[in-house]
Amino acid sequence: MSDAQVPIQASPPPLSILRQLWDALKMPLLAILTAFILGAVVILITSGSFSTVLQAYEGLIRGAFLKQRGLSESLIATTPYILLSLAVAVGFKSGLFNIGAEGQFYIGAIGASWAGVYFSGLPAIILLPLVLLIGALGGGVWAAIAGFLKAKTGAHEVISTMMMNYIAFRLAEYLVSGPLRDPAAGIVQTRSVDNAAELWSLVSIPARLQDPLNNLAVALVVGGLVVLLARWWVHRSASSRFGQPVRRRLFYLGCALAAGIVSFLLLPTLTRLWWPFTDVADRMHIGLFLAVAMAVLVWWIMQHTTIGFELRTGGANPNAAKYAGINLTRNIVTAMGFSGALAGLAGTIEVLGVSSCRCLPMFFSSGYGWDSIGISLLARNDPIGIIASSFLFGAMRNGADLMELSSGVSKYIISLLQALVLLFVAAPVVVRWIYRLREEKKGIDVPLTRGWGG
């Protein structure tokens, strides 16, 4: 036997990690900076006063972060952006342009508002997951129709999803004003969902945990999270200690049981004794954590599963994927269904956690689905990057009103800033020219979408 030892790869130094991080964030950050500089020039030209520029941006920052409940309202706006941008990104990664996120958002909201009333009376541990599932399923089926048309007839998904948006809008208007309308309400809206179907606001968590079934649901979630952390730790640092699969499973089960029992016994008492969220007017809800979890889930599915590999391969090169035996028809329908489910979940969360009536009113969305296309492009379709991009757009959206009040500049200047950000992200050559940056040598870029022809 040879005495040679396998060399151990040294971890990269901190400066190398920072350099890689800067290389990844450089172009988006410079695009944002350039957009805000040009936005300031536009405000200066239209107002004729440099102080107005300062007041506008000061009001934007204060409205988005510093005023009372400013940060929480920005995070509330961030939540649907994350899910809808993930929906668009899944389509892009699969070689499809799902422009129907807005319509799928509506269909998910319709499903949630119906299920939250029809299944009322069930405990929250059953009803809330059920309503979330039905809302996501509604959006997924709606998008899968366009995917089926694409796979079987060659109908372009841009046209079909755009047309289905208008069908979804008119369908929502019919259902809200007709079969699902609340006859006791003074305005046109559906009935309010059952209290057990509502997404918990952060303020209400101590009271919710006094219900043993709610507490059990939280304990199950905590146990599941601990299992994921334990699996990550074992595979990263302690695989030699748990060589046999049986030992690993027992270890995971033990961790889950211990964490679940501790959570079940202690959380109700601890949150009743001290809880940082006490503002009863704060609308912040647990949907944000669900959206972040979905971003991590999408990243894991697309990067570490067979179906994710097939979706990415089919999107990058359909001919090679077909030659490798990948079912392109199934790929298209799966990608569109997955994309639509994320958009439907966003609509569900808006009904269950944000709508003041916990219902579906006649006038519901404010263009979240359209903005999500730009957010996904800004993040380069990266699920983790989408979280940061969504927060940027959510903060800008939330701070626009105070910007207008404090400076007199129209809040629609935010749309201009967002458009400029996307312009510079889509045209990095311009940013490199402005800041005199050398173009990096990279491999051949795969187009955003590809045709699925034979």
C-alpha positions, -999 to +999 in steps of 0.1 A: +000+000+000+011+035-008+018+058+021+007+088+000-021+108+015-050+124-003-043+162-001-068+182+018-082+212+000-077+243+019-107+266+024-105+298+004-091+328+023-116+355+035-103+380+009-110+355-018-145+350-006-151+388-004-137+392-039-161+365-052-190+381-034-181+415-049-178+400-084-213+385-080-229+417-066-209+443-085-231+447-116-265+447-098-253+472-072-238+495-098-270+493-118-290+503-088-267+532-080-268+545-116-305+543-116-308+564-085-284+589-098-303+593-130-336+594-110-321+623-090-313+641-123-349+637-135-362+650-102-338+679-104-348+688-139-386+686-132-385+704-098-356+728-104-343+724-069-316+702-055-332+703-021-363+686-036-340+657-046-328+654-011-363+656+004-375+630-021-349+604-013-350+612+025-388+606+024-383+574+004-358+560+030-379+572+060-411+557+045-395+524+037-375+519+069-376+546+096-412+556+102-434+536+125-441+502+110-421+513+079-399+483+079-427+458+086-448+473+057-418+470+034-415+433+044-452+428+038-447+441+003-416+419-001-435+387+005-456+384-027-427+398-047-405+368-035-430+342-044-440+357-078-404+363-088-396+327-079-425+317-102-410+337-130-375+324-123-386+288-124-400+294-159-369+312-171-346+284-157-368+259-177-366+279-209-402+293-205-415+328-202-443+327-177-458+362-181-491+350-164-480+353-128-505+381-122-534+358-134-521+329-114-519+352-084-556+359-088-566+322-092-547+313-060-565+341-042-599+328-055-591+293-043-580+305-009-610+327-004-633+298-013-616+271+007-612+293+038-650+296+039-661+262+026-639+242+050-646+265+080-648+247+113-616+226+109-588+232+134-560+255+122-535+227+121-555+212+093-573+242+078-544+266+072-522+241+054-552+229+034-561+264+022-525+272+013-524+239-007-556+247-025-545+282-034-511+269-047-529+241-066-552+266-082-523+287-096-505+256-106-533+241-126-540+275-142-504+277-154-502+240-164-530+247-189-506+270-208-478+245-204-500+217-219-510+240-248-473+247-254-463+210-253-491+197-274-499+224-299-468+246-299-488+277-286-463+302-273-465+305-235-462+343-237-494+346-257-513+319-238-504+331-203-511+367-212-545+358-225-552+337-195-544+367-173-575+385-186-596+354-182-585+352-146-593+388-140-628+386-154-634+352-136-624+368-103-648+397-110-676+373-117-670+351-087-665+380-063-696+399-074-717+367-079-714+332-064-688+340-037-701+375-028-707+382+009-744+394+010-738+411+044-709+433+033-714+469+022-688+465-006-683+439-032-661+412-016-662+375-007-670+362+027-641+364+053-622+331+057-625+312+090-603+325+118-584+292+118-574+298+081-558+332+087-520+336+086-508+345+120-496+380+125-465+383+146-484+402+173-510+373+176-485+345+181-485+344+219-523+342+219-523+316+191-499+293+210-523+290+239-543+266+217-527+232+222-533+222+185-516+254+173-488+247+197-485+212+183-483+225+148-454+248+157-437+220+175-439+199+143-424+227+123-396+232+148-389+194+147-388+195+109-364+224+109-341+207+134-340+175+112-329+196+082-302+212+103-291+179+117-289+164+082-268+193+070-244+190+100-240+152+096-233+154+058-210+184+063-190+175+094-199+142+110-206+117+083-179+094+097-197+091+130-229+080+115-218+055+088-249+033+090-282+048+076-301+034+107-279+054+130-285+085+110-323+080+111-323+074+148-302+106+153-325+127+132-356+112+150-341+119+184-332+155+174-367+161+161-384+146+192-363+166+216-368+199+198-405+193+193-411+184+230-391+214+242-410+237+218-443+223+229-436+227+266-418+260+267-429+283+238-464+291+251-450+302+285-420+320+271-439+340+245-465+350+271-438+363+295-420+382+268-426+389+231-410+417+211-439+423+188-466+442+207-479+468+182-515+457+175-516+478+143-486+460+129-497+438+100-465+418+097-473+380+094-456+347+091-461+346+053-426+362+050-410+332+066-430+309+043-418+329+012-381+327+023-386+289+029-400+286-006-370+304-020-346+279-003-368+250-014-368+262-051-330+266-049-326+230-036-350+215-061-334+233-091-298+226-080-299+192-061-327+171-075-333+151-106-363+170-117-345+203-112-316+190-134-341+180-161-359+214-160-326+233-163-313+210-190-344+213-210-343+250-207-307+253-217-308+229-246-341+212-255-325+191-283-298+177-261-323+170-233-345+151-258-315+131-270-307+122-234-342+108-229-358+136-209-396+139-215-399+175-228-437+174-227-436+165-190-409+191-184-430+219-198-461+210-179-442+205-147-422+237-150-454+258-157-473+240-129-445+246-104-443+282-115-480+287-112-482+271-078-457+296-064-477+325-079-510+310-065-494+307-031-486+344-033-522+352-039-533+329-011-510+347+014-524+381+004-559+369+012-550+351+045-525+375+059-528+410+043-563+417+032-580+437+060-612+417+056-594+384+052-613+380+020-610+387-018-623+422-026-632+433-061-601+454-065-573+432-052-538+432-068-516+462-076-494+448-103-472+425-082-471+399-110-457+424-135-431+438-112-419+402-104-406+398-140-381+426-134-372+414-099-363+380-113-342+395-140-324+418-115-316+387-094-305+368-125-331+341-117-312+331-085-337+321-057-315+336-030-308+368-049-346+371-054-350+377-017-327+407-018-342+421-050-378+416-037-369+436-006-355+464-027-387+466-047-409+462-016-391+490+002-393+513-028-430+505-032-437+512+005-416+544+007-431+560-024-461+575-005-441+593+021-417+605-006-446+622-024-459+637+008-426+651+020-412+664-013-442+668-037-425+645-062-449+620-077-447+586-063-447+572-098-411+582-100-405+549-083-417+532-115-390+552-134-363+541-109-374+505-112-373+507-150-338+523-149-326+495-126-338+469-151-324+488-180-289+488-166-292+452-155-302+442-190-275+463-205-244+457-184-222+470-213-235+505-205-226+501-168-191+489-176-187+519-200-198+544-174-175+530-146-147+520-170-149+483-160-132+456-180-155+429-194-150+396-176-142+366-198-169+340-193-183+310-211-211+312-236-243+326-220-275+306-224-303+326-238-331+336-213-355+313-230-352+287-257-376+273-282-388+237-275-389+227-311-375+193-322 
